[in-house]
Amino acid sequence: MVSDFGYILLFIITAVTFCAVALGGAFMLRPNRPNIEKLSTYESGEAPDGNASVRFNIRFYIIALLFVLFDVELVFLFPWATVFGNKILIEETDGVWGWFALSEMFIFIGILTLGLAYAWVKGYLDWARPVVKNSNYQSKIPASAYEKINQKY
């Protein structure tokens, strides 16, 4: 007789076996014909231009973290709303459960609002625009040379 954990173990073993067989079969059946085009880097269907290690604005990460924060908030709000909306549960506890759940959620949302306000006051949500600096540098290479190179490509 298999216990409940035994079923879970059998499911995991079956999943791992299925993945191994599928990947192994694909490895055995696929053609392997590498060439220069296949081994080159891919950038939206275009030939890559410039260095790949470009400085990335840290503000993208901050916006992504704030998105994850409020996305997780919704994940916590949905089960709360389904339990809080259970009329039988609230009636059995004479409304105490309902007031407790409501106050608990206001505290949770309040803490998240304070975090958003902190990020806003600190300026983490402001998008800094780069300042364009005009250079006074005079190149020794004539502009016609650049035009000839651009016409080749």
DSSP file with accessible surface (Angstrom, degrees, kcal/mol):
  #  RESIDUE AA STRUCTURE BP1 BP2  ACC     N-H-->O    O-->H-N    N-H-->O    O-->H-N    TCO  KAPPA ALPHA  PHI   PSI    X-CA   Y-CA   Z-CA
    1    1 A M              0   0  239      0, 0.0     2,-0.4     0, 0.0     0, 0.0   0.000 360.0 360.0 360.0 134.8    0.0    0.0    0.0
    2    2 A V        -     0   0   63      1,-0.0     2,-0.0     2,-0.0     5,-0.0  -0.788 360.0-138.8-100.5 134.1    1.3    3.4   -1.0
    3    3 A S     >  -     0   0   74     -2,-0.4     4,-1.6     1,-0.1     5,-0.1  -0.231  33.5 -96.0 -79.9 177.7    1.0    6.4    1.3
    4    4 A D  H  > S+     0   0  128      1,-0.2     4,-1.5     2,-0.2     5,-0.1   0.886 128.1  50.6 -62.9 -38.5    0.1    9.9    0.2
    5    5 A F  H  > S+     0   0  167      1,-0.2     4,-2.5     2,-0.2    -1,-0.2   0.819 103.9  59.8 -69.5 -28.3    3.8   10.9    0.1
    6    6 A G  H  > S+     0   0   18      2,-0.2     4,-2.7     1,-0.2    -1,-0.2   0.892 102.9  51.5 -64.4 -39.5    4.4    7.8   -2.0
    7    7 A Y  H  X S+     0   0  141     -4,-1.6     4,-2.3     2,-0.2    -1,-0.2   0.900 110.1  49.1 -63.5 -40.5    2.0    9.1   -4.7
    8    8 A I  H  X S+     0   0   94     -4,-1.5     4,-2.5     2,-0.2    -2,-0.2   0.927 111.4  49.3 -64.6 -42.3    3.9   12.4   -4.7
    9    9 A L  H  X S+     0   0  102     -4,-2.5     4,-2.7     1,-0.2    -2,-0.2   0.924 111.1  49.6 -62.9 -42.4    7.2   10.6   -5.0
   10   10 A L  H  X S+     0   0   91     -4,-2.7     4,-2.6     1,-0.2    -1,-0.2   0.901 110.4  51.1 -63.0 -39.0    5.8    8.5   -7.9
   11   11 A F  H  X S+     0   0  150     -4,-2.3     4,-2.5     2,-0.2    -2,-0.2   0.926 111.4  47.2 -63.5 -43.7    4.6   11.6   -9.6
   12   12 A I  H  X S+     0   0   91     -4,-2.5     4,-2.6     2,-0.2     5,-0.2   0.929 112.8  48.5 -64.1 -44.3    8.0   13.3   -9.3
   13   13 A I  H  X S+     0   0   86     -4,-2.7     4,-2.6     1,-0.2    -2,-0.2   0.926 112.5  49.0 -62.4 -41.9    9.8   10.2  -10.6
   14   14 A T  H  X S+     0   0   90     -4,-2.6     4,-2.7    -5,-0.2    -2,-0.2   0.919 111.9  48.9 -64.2 -41.6    7.4    9.9  -13.5
   15   15 A A  H  X S+     0   0   44     -4,-2.5     4,-2.4     2,-0.2    -2,-0.2   0.929 113.0  46.1 -64.9 -45.0    7.8   13.6  -14.3
   16   16 A V  H  X S+     0   0   93     -4,-2.6     4,-2.6     2,-0.2    -2,-0.2   0.920 114.2  48.8 -64.6 -41.8   11.6   13.4  -14.2
   17   17 A T  H  X S+     0   0   75     -4,-2.6     4,-2.8    -5,-0.2     5,-0.2   0.924 110.9  50.2 -63.8 -44.2   11.6   10.2  -16.3
   18   18 A F  H  X S+     0   0  150     -4,-2.7     4,-2.6     1,-0.2     5,-0.2   0.927 112.6  46.7 -60.4 -44.9    9.3   11.8  -18.9
   19   19 A C  H  X S+     0   0   70     -4,-2.4     4,-2.7     2,-0.2     5,-0.3   0.915 113.1  49.0 -63.8 -43.5   11.5   14.9  -19.2
   20   20 A A  H  X S+     0   0   63     -4,-2.6     4,-2.6     2,-0.2     5,-0.2   0.922 113.5  46.1 -63.5 -42.6   14.7   12.8  -19.5
   21   21 A V  H  X S+     0   0  100     -4,-2.8     4,-2.7     2,-0.2     5,-0.2   0.927 114.2  48.2 -66.4 -42.6   13.1   10.5  -22.1
   22   22 A A  H  X S+     0   0   51     -4,-2.6     4,-2.2    -5,-0.2    -2,-0.2   0.939 116.4  42.1 -64.8 -46.1   11.8   13.5  -24.1
   23   23 A L  H  X S+     0   0  128     -4,-2.7     4,-2.3    -5,-0.2    -1,-0.2   0.896 115.5  50.1 -68.6 -38.9   15.0   15.5  -24.0
   24   24 A G  H  X S+     0   0   35     -4,-2.6     4,-2.1    -5,-0.3    -2,-0.2   0.917 111.6  48.4 -64.4 -42.1   17.1   12.3  -24.7
   25   25 A G  H  X S+     0   0   30     -4,-2.7     4,-2.1    -5,-0.2    -2,-0.2   0.910 111.7  49.2 -64.0 -42.1   14.9   11.4  -27.7
   26   26 A A  H  X S+     0   0   55     -4,-2.2     4,-2.0    -5,-0.2    -1,-0.2   0.895 110.2  51.9 -64.6 -37.6   15.1   15.0  -29.1
   27   27 A F  H  < S+     0   0  133     -4,-2.3    -2,-0.2     1,-0.2    -1,-0.2   0.889 112.7  45.3 -65.0 -38.0   18.9   14.9  -28.6
   28   28 A M  H  < S+     0   0  152     -4,-2.1    -1,-0.2     1,-0.2    -2,-0.2   0.843 119.0  40.4 -74.8 -32.4   19.2   11.6  -30.6
   29   29 A L  H  < S+     0   0  152     -4,-2.1    -2,-0.2    -5,-0.2    -1,-0.2   0.719  92.1  94.9 -92.2 -22.7   16.8   12.6  -33.4
   30   30 A R  S  < S-     0   0  125     -4,-2.0     2,-0.2    -5,-0.2    -4,-0.0  -0.386  77.2-114.7 -74.6 147.8   17.8   16.2  -34.1
   31   31 A P        -     0   0   81      0, 0.0     2,-0.5     0, 0.0    -1,-0.1  -0.521  19.6-150.4 -76.5 148.1   20.3   17.1  -36.8
   32   32 A N        +     0   0  121     -2,-0.2    -2,-0.0     2,-0.1     0, 0.0  -0.839  37.7 143.1-122.3  90.8   23.6   18.6  -35.7
   33   33 A R        -     0   0  172     -2,-0.5     5,-0.1     2,-0.0     2,-0.1  -0.675  26.8-172.0-128.1  76.9   24.9   20.8  -38.4
   34   34 A P        +     0   0   81      0, 0.0     2,-0.3     0, 0.0    -2,-0.1  -0.403   9.9 168.3 -72.0 145.2   26.5   23.9  -36.8
   35   35 A N     >  -     0   0   79     -2,-0.1     4,-2.0     1,-0.1     5,-0.2  -0.898  50.8 -91.1-143.0 178.2   27.6   26.7  -39.0
   36   36 A I  H  > S+     0   0  153     -2,-0.3     4,-0.7     1,-0.2    -1,-0.1   0.895 123.2  51.6 -62.7 -38.7   28.8   30.3  -38.5
   37   37 A E  H >4 S+     0   0  153      1,-0.2     3,-0.6     2,-0.2    -1,-0.2   0.916 111.4  46.2 -66.7 -41.5   25.3   31.7  -38.8
   38   38 A K  H 34 S+     0   0  134      1,-0.2    -1,-0.2    -5,-0.1    -2,-0.2   0.830 112.6  50.3 -70.3 -31.5   23.9   29.4  -36.2
   39   39 A L  H 3< S+     0   0  134     -4,-2.0    -1,-0.2     2,-0.1    -2,-0.2   0.531  91.6  97.9 -85.7  -6.4   26.7   29.9  -33.8
   40   40 A S  S << S-     0   0   60     -4,-0.7     2,-0.1    -3,-0.6    -5,-0.0  -0.404  86.0 -93.7 -78.4 160.9   26.5   33.7  -34.0
   41   41 A T        -     0   0  100     -2,-0.1     2,-0.5     1,-0.1    -1,-0.1  -0.383  36.6-134.0 -72.8 153.8   24.7   35.7  -31.3
   42   42 A Y        +     0   0  192      5,-0.1     2,-0.3    -2,-0.1     5,-0.1  -0.932  25.5 173.4-116.3 127.0   21.0   36.6  -32.0
   43   43 A E  B >  S-A   46   0A  99      3,-0.9     3,-2.2    -2,-0.5    -2,-0.0  -0.766  74.8 -51.1-135.8  86.1   19.6   40.1  -31.4
   44   44 A S  T 3  S-     0   0  107     -2,-0.3     3,-0.1     1,-0.3    -2,-0.0   0.832 107.6 -56.2  56.1  35.2   16.0   40.4  -32.6
   45   45 A G  T 3  S+     0   0   51      1,-0.3     2,-0.3     0, 0.0    -1,-0.3   0.493 117.9 105.5  80.5   1.0   16.9   39.0  -36.0
   46   46 A E  B <  S-A   43   0A 142     -3,-2.2    -3,-0.9     1,-0.0    -1,-0.3  -0.782  82.5 -96.1-111.5 157.6   19.6   41.6  -36.6
   47   47 A A        -     0   0   82     -2,-0.3    -5,-0.1    -5,-0.1    -1,-0.0  -0.510  54.3-101.7 -68.2 133.8   23.3   41.3  -36.6
   48   48 A P        -     0   0   60      0, 0.0     2,-0.5     0, 0.0    -1,-0.1  -0.325  37.1-155.4 -62.2 143.0   24.5   42.5  -33.1
   49   49 A D        -     0   0  147      2,-0.1     2,-0.1    -3,-0.1    -3,-0.0  -0.973  49.4 -12.8-125.5 120.2   25.9   46.0  -33.1
   50   50 A G  S    S-     0   0   68     -2,-0.5     2,-0.2     3,-0.0     4,-0.0  -0.298 101.6 -27.4  90.1-171.7   28.4   47.2  -30.5
   51   51 A N        -     0   0  117      1,-0.1     3,-0.1     2,-0.1    -2,-0.1  -0.558  45.5-143.7 -83.0 142.0   29.5   45.7  -27.2
   52   52 A A  S    S+     0   0  103     -2,-0.2     2,-1.5     1,-0.2    -1,-0.1   0.748  89.1  74.4 -78.0 -23.1   27.2   43.4  -25.3
   53   53 A S        +     0   0   91      2,-0.0     2,-0.3     3,-0.0    -1,-0.2  -0.513  66.5 157.0 -92.6  68.8   28.3   44.7  -21.9
   54   54 A V        -     0   0  109     -2,-1.5     2,-0.2    -3,-0.1    -2,-0.0  -0.700  51.5-100.0 -91.1 144.5   26.5   48.0  -22.0
   55   55 A R        -     0   0  243     -2,-0.3     2,-0.4     1,-0.0    -1,-0.1  -0.470  38.4-148.9 -66.0 130.9   25.6   49.8  -18.8
   56   56 A F        -     0   0  120     -2,-0.2     2,-0.2     1,-0.0    -1,-0.0  -0.855  21.7-107.7-106.2 133.9   22.0   49.2  -18.0
   57   57 A N    >>  -     0   0   62     -2,-0.4     3,-1.5     1,-0.2     4,-0.5  -0.405  19.9-143.8 -64.5 126.8   20.0   51.8  -16.1
   58   58 A I  H >> S+     0   0  105      1,-0.3     4,-1.6    -2,-0.2     3,-0.6   0.735  92.0  77.0 -65.8 -19.3   19.4   50.6  -12.5
   59   59 A R  H 3> S+     0   0   61      1,-0.3     4,-2.4     2,-0.2    -1,-0.3   0.807  84.7  62.9 -65.3 -25.9   16.0   52.3  -12.6
   60   60 A F  H <> S+     0   0  102     -3,-1.5     4,-2.2     1,-0.2    -1,-0.3   0.909 104.0  48.0 -62.4 -41.1   14.7   49.4  -14.7
   61   61 A Y  H <X S+     0   0  131     -3,-0.6     4,-2.6    -4,-0.5    -2,-0.2   0.894 110.1  51.5 -66.7 -38.9   15.4   47.0  -11.8
   62   62 A I  H  X S+     0   0   42     -4,-1.6     4,-2.4     2,-0.2    -2,-0.2   0.936 111.1  47.2 -65.7 -43.7   13.7   49.3   -9.3
   63   63 A I  H  X S+     0   0   73     -4,-2.4     4,-2.3     1,-0.2    -1,-0.2   0.916 112.4  50.7 -63.7 -40.0   10.6   49.5  -11.4
   64   64 A A  H  X S+     0   0   50     -4,-2.2     4,-2.5    -5,-0.2    -2,-0.2   0.911 109.7  50.1 -65.1 -40.6   10.6   45.7  -11.8
   65   65 A L  H  X S+     0   0  122     -4,-2.6     4,-2.5     2,-0.2    -1,-0.2   0.904 110.3  49.7 -65.1 -39.5   11.0   45.2   -8.0
   66   66 A L  H  X S+     0   0   30     -4,-2.4     4,-2.2     2,-0.2     5,-0.2   0.901 110.0  51.6 -65.5 -37.7    8.1   47.5   -7.4
   67   67 A F  H  X S+     0   0  140     -4,-2.3     4,-2.2     2,-0.2    -2,-0.2   0.938 110.7  47.5 -61.8 -46.2    6.0   45.6   -9.9
   68   68 A V  H  X S+     0   0   76     -4,-2.5     4,-2.7     2,-0.2     5,-0.2   0.909 109.1  55.6 -61.5 -40.0    6.8   42.3   -8.2
   69   69 A L  H  X S+     0   0   64     -4,-2.5     4,-1.7     1,-0.2    -2,-0.2   0.949 113.5  38.7 -58.5 -49.1    6.0   43.8   -4.8
   70   70 A F  H  X S+     0   0   54     -4,-2.2     4,-1.6     2,-0.2    -1,-0.2   0.780 112.7  57.1 -78.6 -21.8    2.5   44.8   -5.9
   71   71 A D  H  X S+     0   0   77     -4,-2.2     4,-1.5    -5,-0.2    -1,-0.2   0.915 108.0  47.5 -69.1 -42.0    2.0   41.7   -7.9
   72   72 A V  H  X S+     0   0   65     -4,-2.7     4,-1.9     1,-0.2    -2,-0.2   0.865 105.8  60.2 -65.8 -34.5    2.7   39.6   -4.8
   73   73 A E  H  X S+     0   0   25     -4,-1.7     4,-2.0    -5,-0.2    -1,-0.2   0.928 104.5  48.9 -58.3 -43.0    0.3   41.9   -2.9
   74   74 A L  H  X S+     0   0  106     -4,-1.6     4,-2.0     1,-0.2    -1,-0.2   0.869 105.6  57.5 -66.0 -33.4   -2.5   40.8   -5.3
   75   75 A V  H  < S+     0   0   93     -4,-1.5    -1,-0.2     1,-0.2    -2,-0.2   0.883 111.8  42.2 -64.0 -35.2   -1.5   37.2   -4.7
   76   76 A F  H  X S+     0   0  116     -4,-1.9     4,-1.1     1,-0.2    -1,-0.2   0.796 111.7  55.4 -79.6 -29.1   -2.1   37.7   -1.0
   77   77 A L  H  X S+     0   0   34     -4,-2.0     4,-2.5    -5,-0.2    -2,-0.2   0.847  98.7  61.1 -73.4 -33.6   -5.3   39.8   -1.5
   78   78 A F  H  X S+     0   0  147     -4,-2.0     4,-2.1     2,-0.2     5,-0.2   0.957 107.0  41.3 -64.2 -51.0   -7.1   37.2   -3.6
   79   79 A P  H  > S+     0   0   66      0, 0.0     4,-2.4     0, 0.0     5,-0.3   0.899 114.5  54.4 -63.9 -34.5   -7.3   34.3   -1.0
   80   80 A W  H  X S+     0   0   57     -4,-1.1     4,-3.2     1,-0.2     5,-0.2   0.930 108.2  49.1 -61.7 -42.7   -8.1   36.9    1.7
   81   81 A A  H  X S+     0   0   49     -4,-2.5     4,-1.8     1,-0.2    -1,-0.2   0.891 110.7  49.7 -66.5 -36.5  -11.0   38.1   -0.4
   82   82 A T  H  < S+     0   0   79     -4,-2.1    -1,-0.2     2,-0.2    -2,-0.2   0.907 117.2  40.2 -70.6 -37.8  -12.3   34.6   -1.0
   83   83 A V  H >< S+     0   0   61     -4,-2.4     3,-1.6    -5,-0.2    -2,-0.2   0.907 114.8  52.2 -74.8 -40.5  -12.1   33.7    2.7
   84   84 A F  H 3< S+     0   0   55     -4,-3.2    -2,-0.2    -5,-0.3    -1,-0.2   0.838 106.1  55.8 -65.4 -29.2  -13.4   37.1    3.8
   85   85 A G  T 3< S+     0   0   59     -4,-1.8     2,-1.0    -5,-0.2    -1,-0.3   0.479  77.4 111.8 -82.2  -0.1  -16.4   36.8    1.5
   86   86 A N    <>  -     0   0   74     -3,-1.6     4,-1.7     1,-0.2     5,-0.2  -0.626  50.0-168.4 -77.6 104.5  -17.4   33.5    3.2
   87   87 A K  H  > S+     0   0  146     -2,-1.0     4,-2.4     1,-0.2     5,-0.2   0.872  82.1  55.0 -64.8 -38.4  -20.7   34.4    4.9
   88   88 A I  H  > S+     0   0  105      1,-0.2     4,-2.2     2,-0.2    -1,-0.2   0.925 106.8  50.6 -64.0 -42.6  -20.9   31.2    6.9
   89   89 A L  H  > S+     0   0   51      1,-0.2     4,-1.0     2,-0.2    -1,-0.2   0.910 112.4  46.6 -63.1 -40.1  -17.4   31.7    8.4
   90   90 A I  H  <>S+     0   0   43     -4,-1.7     5,-2.6     1,-0.2     3,-0.3   0.911 112.1  50.2 -70.8 -38.5  -18.2   35.2    9.5
   91   91 A E  H ><5S+     0   0  116     -4,-2.4     3,-1.2     1,-0.2    -2,-0.2   0.861 105.2  57.6 -67.9 -34.1  -21.6   34.2   11.0
   92   92 A E  H 3<5S+     0   0  141     -4,-2.2    -1,-0.2     1,-0.3    -2,-0.2   0.821 110.6  42.9 -66.6 -29.5  -20.1   31.4   13.0
   93   93 A T  T ><5S-     0   0   52     -4,-1.0     3,-1.8    -3,-0.3    -1,-0.3   0.205 114.1-114.0-102.5  16.2  -17.7   33.8   14.8
   94   94 A D  T < 5S-     0   0  148     -3,-1.2    -3,-0.2     1,-0.3    -2,-0.1   0.826  72.3 -57.8  56.8  34.0  -20.4   36.5   15.3
   95   95 A G  T 3><S+     0   0   18     -5,-2.6     4,-2.0    -6,-0.2    -1,-0.3   0.387 114.1 112.2  84.3  -7.6  -18.5   38.9   13.0
   96   96 A V  H <> S+     0   0  101     -3,-1.8     4,-2.5    -6,-0.2     5,-0.2   0.920  78.0  50.7 -64.4 -42.5  -15.3   38.8   14.9
   97   97 A W  H  > S+     0   0   84     -7,-0.3     4,-2.8    -8,-0.2     5,-0.2   0.901 109.0  51.9 -61.5 -40.8  -13.5   37.0   12.1
   98   98 A G  H  > S+     0   0    8     -8,-0.2     4,-2.4     2,-0.2    -1,-0.2   0.933 111.9  44.4 -63.3 -45.1  -14.7   39.5    9.6
   99   99 A W  H  X S+     0   0  189     -4,-2.0     4,-2.6     2,-0.2     5,-0.2   0.893 114.3  50.5 -67.8 -38.2  -13.5   42.5   11.6
  100  100 A F  H  X S+     0   0  109     -4,-2.5     4,-2.6    -5,-0.2    -2,-0.2   0.945 112.6  45.8 -63.6 -46.0  -10.2   40.8   12.3
  101  101 A A  H  X S+     0   0    2     -4,-2.8     4,-2.2     2,-0.2    -2,-0.2   0.906 113.5  49.8 -64.8 -39.7   -9.7   40.0    8.6
  102  102 A L  H  X S+     0   0   48     -4,-2.4     4,-2.1    -5,-0.2    -2,-0.2   0.943 113.4  44.6 -65.8 -44.7  -10.6   43.5    7.5
  103  103 A S  H  X S+     0   0   57     -4,-2.6     4,-2.2     1,-0.2    -2,-0.2   0.900 111.5  54.2 -67.4 -38.4   -8.3   45.1   10.0
  104  104 A E  H  X S+     0   0   94     -4,-2.6     4,-2.2    -5,-0.2    -1,-0.2   0.918 109.7  47.2 -61.0 -41.3   -5.5   42.7    9.1
  105  105 A M  H  X S+     0   0   16     -4,-2.2     4,-2.8     2,-0.2     5,-0.3   0.883 108.9  53.7 -71.6 -35.2   -5.8   43.6    5.4
  106  106 A F  H  X S+     0   0  134     -4,-2.1     4,-2.4     2,-0.2    -1,-0.2   0.901 109.7  49.0 -64.3 -37.4   -5.8   47.3    6.1
  107  107 A I  H  X S+     0   0  110     -4,-2.2     4,-2.4     2,-0.2    -2,-0.2   0.931 111.7  49.2 -64.8 -44.3   -2.6   46.9    8.0
  108  108 A F  H  X S+     0   0   60     -4,-2.2     4,-1.9     1,-0.2    -2,-0.2   0.946 114.4  43.6 -61.0 -48.5   -1.1   44.9    5.1
  109  109 A I  H  X S+     0   0   54     -4,-2.8     4,-2.5     1,-0.2    -1,-0.2   0.882 111.4  56.1 -66.7 -35.1   -2.1   47.4    2.5
  110  110 A G  H  X S+     0   0   30     -4,-2.4     4,-2.5    -5,-0.3    -1,-0.2   0.912 106.2  49.7 -63.1 -41.9   -0.9   50.3    4.8
  111  111 A I  H  X S+     0   0  108     -4,-2.4     4,-2.0     2,-0.2    -1,-0.2   0.925 112.7  47.3 -63.5 -41.9    2.6   48.8    5.1
  112  112 A L  H  X S+     0   0   20     -4,-1.9     4,-2.2     1,-0.2    -2,-0.2   0.885 110.5  52.4 -67.4 -35.6    2.8   48.5    1.3
  113  113 A T  H  X S+     0   0   78     -4,-2.5     4,-2.8     2,-0.2    -1,-0.2   0.903 107.3  52.1 -66.3 -39.3    1.5   52.0    0.9
  114  114 A L  H  X S+     0   0  127     -4,-2.5     4,-2.5     2,-0.2    -2,-0.2   0.905 109.0  51.0 -62.2 -39.6    4.2   53.3    3.2
  115  115 A G  H  X S+     0   0   34     -4,-2.0     4,-2.2     2,-0.2    -2,-0.2   0.912 111.4  47.1 -63.1 -41.4    6.8   51.4    1.1
  116  116 A L  H  X S+     0   0   56     -4,-2.2     4,-2.4     2,-0.2    -2,-0.2   0.920 112.0  50.1 -66.1 -42.3    5.5   53.0   -2.0
  117  117 A A  H  X S+     0   0   43     -4,-2.8     4,-3.0     2,-0.2     5,-0.2   0.904 109.9  51.5 -63.0 -40.0    5.4   56.5   -0.4
  118  118 A Y  H  X S+     0   0  136     -4,-2.5     4,-2.4     1,-0.2     6,-0.2   0.935 110.9  47.3 -61.0 -46.5    9.0   56.0    0.8
  119  119 A A  H  <>S+     0   0    9     -4,-2.2     5,-2.1     1,-0.2     6,-0.7   0.888 113.9  48.7 -63.6 -36.2   10.1   55.0   -2.8
  120  120 A W  H ><5S+     0   0  164     -4,-2.4     3,-0.9     3,-0.2    -2,-0.2   0.935 112.1  46.8 -69.6 -44.9    8.3   58.0   -4.1
  121  121 A V  H 3<5S+     0   0  127     -4,-3.0    -2,-0.2     1,-0.3    -1,-0.2   0.898 109.9  53.7 -66.3 -39.0    9.7   60.5   -1.6
  122  122 A K  T 3<5S-     0   0  118     -4,-2.4    -1,-0.3    -5,-0.2    -2,-0.2   0.628 115.6-117.3 -71.1 -12.0   13.3   59.2   -2.1
  123  123 A G  T X 5S+     0   0   15     -3,-0.9     3,-0.9    -4,-0.5    -3,-0.2   0.650  73.3 134.0  87.1  15.2   12.9   59.8   -5.9
  124  124 A Y  T 3 <S+     0   0   99     -5,-2.1    -4,-0.2     1,-0.2    -5,-0.1   0.711  73.2  52.0 -70.7 -18.7   13.2   56.1   -6.9
  125  125 A L  T 3  S+     0   0   54     -6,-0.7     2,-0.3    -5,-0.2    -1,-0.2   0.533  86.8 100.1 -93.7  -7.4   10.2   56.5   -9.2
  126  126 A D  S <  S-     0   0   96     -3,-0.9     2,-0.8    -6,-0.1   -67,-0.0  -0.639  71.5-135.6 -79.6 134.0   11.5   59.6  -11.0
  127  127 A W        -     0   0  114     -2,-0.3     2,-0.5   -68,-0.0    -2,-0.1  -0.808  14.9-143.0 -94.4 115.4   13.1   58.8  -14.3
  128  128 A A        -     0   0   53     -2,-0.8   -69,-0.1     1,-0.0    -2,-0.0  -0.630  11.3-147.1 -79.5 126.1   16.3   60.6  -14.8
  129  129 A R        -     0   0  212     -2,-0.5     2,-0.1     1,-0.1    -1,-0.0  -0.764  22.0-113.1 -92.5 135.6   16.8   61.8  -18.3
  130  130 A P        -     0   0  119      0, 0.0     2,-0.5     0, 0.0    -1,-0.1  -0.374  26.7-121.9 -68.5 143.9   20.4   61.9  -19.6
  131  131 A V        -     0   0  122     -2,-0.1     2,-0.5     1,-0.0     0, 0.0  -0.755  22.0-132.1 -87.6 125.7   21.8   65.3  -20.3
  132  132 A V        -     0   0  124     -2,-0.5     2,-0.6     2,-0.0    -1,-0.0  -0.689  21.0-160.8 -81.3 123.4   23.0   65.6  -23.9
  133  133 A K        -     0   0  184     -2,-0.5     2,-0.4     2,-0.0    -2,-0.0  -0.925   8.1-143.7-108.0 123.6   26.5   67.1  -24.0
  134  134 A N        -     0   0  146     -2,-0.6     2,-0.3     2,-0.0    -2,-0.0  -0.728  16.8-140.7 -85.6 132.1   27.6   68.7  -27.2
  135  135 A S        -     0   0   98     -2,-0.4    -1,-0.0     1,-0.1    -2,-0.0  -0.703  12.5-157.1 -94.7 144.2   31.3   68.1  -28.0
  136  136 A N        +     0   0  149     -2,-0.3     2,-0.2     2,-0.1    -1,-0.1   0.241  50.5 133.4 -97.8  11.9   33.5   70.8  -29.5
  137  137 A Y        -     0   0  170      1,-0.1     2,-0.6     0, 0.0    -2,-0.1  -0.434  45.8-151.4 -69.6 131.8   36.0   68.1  -30.8
  138  138 A Q        -     0   0  161     -2,-0.2     2,-0.2     2,-0.0    -1,-0.1  -0.920  13.6-140.6-106.5 115.7   37.0   68.6  -34.4
  139  139 A S        -     0   0   53     -2,-0.6     4,-0.1     2,-0.1     0, 0.0  -0.469   7.5-143.8 -76.0 146.5   37.9   65.3  -36.0
  140  140 A K  S    S+     0   0  197     -2,-0.2    -1,-0.1     2,-0.1    -2,-0.0   0.593  81.8  87.8 -82.7 -11.0   40.9   65.1  -38.4
  141  141 A I  S    S-     0   0   87      1,-0.0    -2,-0.1     2,-0.0     5,-0.1  -0.772  85.5-121.5 -90.5 128.2   38.9   62.7  -40.6
  142  142 A P    >>  -     0   0   80      0, 0.0     3,-1.0     0, 0.0     4,-0.9  -0.298  16.0-120.0 -68.9 153.7   36.7   64.4  -43.2
  143  143 A A  H 3> S+     0   0   68      1,-0.3     4,-2.0     2,-0.2     3,-0.2   0.799 110.0  67.2 -63.8 -28.1   33.0   63.8  -43.2
  144  144 A S  H 3> S+     0   0   62      1,-0.2     4,-2.0     2,-0.2    -1,-0.3   0.848  94.4  57.8 -64.3 -30.4   33.2   62.4  -46.7
  145  145 A A  H <> S+     0   0   33     -3,-1.0     4,-1.8     1,-0.2    -1,-0.2   0.905 106.6  47.9 -65.9 -39.8   35.2   59.4  -45.4
  146  146 A Y  H  X S+     0   0  116     -4,-0.9     4,-2.5     1,-0.2    -2,-0.2   0.894 109.4  53.4 -66.0 -38.6   32.4   58.5  -43.0
  147  147 A E  H  X S+     0   0  115     -4,-2.0     4,-1.8     1,-0.2    -2,-0.2   0.894 106.9  51.8 -64.6 -38.0   29.8   58.8  -45.8
  148  148 A K  H  X S+     0   0  139     -4,-2.0     4,-1.1     2,-0.2    -1,-0.2   0.917 110.7  48.0 -64.1 -41.8   31.8   56.4  -48.0
  149  149 A I  H  X S+     0   0   87     -4,-1.8     4,-1.0     1,-0.2     3,-0.5   0.925 111.2  50.5 -66.0 -41.2   31.9   53.8  -45.2
  150  150 A N  H  < S+     0   0  118     -4,-2.5    -1,-0.2     1,-0.2    -2,-0.2   0.828 105.5  56.7 -67.6 -29.2   28.2   54.2  -44.6
  151  151 A Q  H  < S+     0   0  156     -4,-1.8    -1,-0.2     1,-0.2    -2,-0.2   0.808  99.9  59.4 -72.7 -26.3   27.4   53.7  -48.3
  152  152 A K  H  <        0   0  164     -4,-1.1    -1,-0.2    -3,-0.5    -2,-0.2   0.861 360.0 360.0 -66.7 -36.1   29.2   50.3  -48.3
  153  153 A Y     <        0   0  226     -4,-1.0    -1,-0.2    -3,-0.2    -2,-0.2   0.373 360.0 360.0-105.0 360.0   26.9   49.0  -45.6
